[in-house]
Amino acid sequence: MFLTVFGMNKRLFFLLFGLGQKNKLTAAAAKLIAKYSYPFFYVVYALGFFLAIYVDKKLLVTYLFIPFTVYIINNSLRSSLKKPRPFQELSITPLISHEGSPSFPSNHAACAMVIALAFINVMRASSLPCAGISYILVPCAVVTGLSRVFCGIHYPKDVALGWIIGLAGWFCEYGAFKALINI
C-alpha cells in the first residue's frame, strides 16, 4: 500500500507540475501565488492580532500560541524527516527558485491553514458585518499549498500533511484552550 500511495504522490506531482510547465497562464498564477501568499498570510496574521486586541484580549492567547506551536511542530518534523524537494530528487527545474531545505511537510501549507483558521475565529468573535468574508482564507490556504506543487517545490503529500497539521493543530489546541481558559 505504501508504494501505491508513494506512486500516486509522484504521479499527481507530475500531473500538477506538468500543468504548470505547459500552460503559461497556470505557470504565471502559480508563481505569483507561491511568491506572495506567504506575505499575504503575514498581513492577515498581523490584522488578526490587532483585531483580537480590540475584540477580546483572551483571544490573543490562542491567536499567538496555536500558530506558533503548529510552526514548531511542522519544522520539527521537517528537520527530523529531511525529505528532499521534488526538484532535488527528480532533477527538474522548478518554476521559482528555492533553497534545498527539507520539503515534508510544507510550512507554507501548515502556516497558511492555521493562520486562516485563527483569523476566522477572531472575525467570528468580532461580530463585524463582514466576518463571513474571512472564510475565503481556507480556500486561499489550499491554493497556497497547490501553488507550491505547480511550481515544483513540494510534492502533494508535503502539502497535504501541512494542511492536516494546520487543521489538527488548530482544532486540538483550540479545544484545549477553550476548556482551560473559557474562551
Secondary structure, 3 states (H helix, E strand, C coil): CHHHHHHHHHHHHHHHHHHHHHCHHHHHHHHHHHHHHHHHHHHHHHHHHHHHHHHCCHHHHHHHHHHHHHHHHHHHHHHHHCCCCHHHHCCCCCCCCCCCCCCCCCHHHHHHHHHHHHHHHHHHHHCCCCHHHHHHHHHHHHHHHHHHHHCCCCCHHHHHHHHHHHHHHHHHHHHHHHHHHCC
